[in-house]
Amino acid sequence: MGPQAAIAGTGFIGRVHARSVHLAGAELAGVAASTPESARAAAAELGADRAFDSAEEMVRDPGIDVVHICTPNHLHLPLADAALEAGKHVICEKP
């Protein structure tokens, strides 16, 4: 099993990152979106193993190795801090 990646934010750029995760041979272990319902729909569409109810829940999951932050800019810092504190690798779409 390869690295377990998760994506916070499933809009346009989150979908680009999901494709990249698959192309890199990693597993898309989960996604989080603006609502749990949106996360479930995106997980099914993007081939993710799991939909998380929130990005905060996702970054705390011990099964996640790397978090892609593809949310609106103002949400980047708190999610990056939480993921780093949880010992995750972080890929942030832009500063």
N, C-alpha and C positions, 0 to 999 in steps of 0.2 A: 504494500500500500504506500502510495506517495504522500506528499504533504497534504494536510487537510486545510483547505482554504475556505474562507467565508467572506461574503461581500455585504457591506452595509451601504444601502442605496441601490435600488434596482432600476433606475431610470436609464437614459441613453448610455451614459458612461459606465454604469454598473454592468450593463449588458456587454459592453466591449471588454470589460475585465473578466466577465464570466467566460467569454469565448477564449480569452488569453489563458485563463486557468486551465481550461480543457486542452488547449493546444500545447501547453507546457507539460502536460501529463500529470498534473495535480488533480486532486479530487475536490469538486465543489461541494463541500460538506454542509454549507448552509448559507442562507441569505436572510437579511433583515431589511424591511422596507418601512414606509411611513405608517403603515397599519399592519396588524397581523394578517388581515385578509389579503392585502397586497403582497405580503411576503409569501403566503401560500400560493397565490397565482404565479408569482415570479419563480418560485422554487420549481413548480411543475414545468413552466416554460423554459427555464434555463438549465434544467437537469441537476438541480441541487438536491442533496439528500434530505435536507431539513429546512423548514421555515421557522425562524425565530420570531417571537412576539416583539422583541425589541433588540436594537443593536447592543445595548448594555448587557442583556442576557447572553447574546452571541459572544461578546468578547470575554465573558467569564467562563464560557464552556471549556473544560479541560481538553476536549477532543479537537479543538481548533488550533492550528499551528500558526497561521498567517491571516491577518485581517486586511482586506482591501476596503479603504474608506472612500466611498463614491457618493457621499451625501452633499447637500449644500455646504458651501464654505464655512458658514458660521458654526457648523456642527463638527468640523474636523478636529479641532483641538481637544474637546472633551472626550471624543471617541478614541483619538490617538493616545491620549494620556491613559485612559482606562485599559486599552489593549496593551500598551507597554507595561503598565503596572501588573497586568495579568501574565506577563512574560511572553506575549505574542510578538511575532514579526509584524511590521506594519507597512503597507503600501498605501500611500495617500495620494489621491488623484492630483491635487495641486495644493500649494501652501495656503 
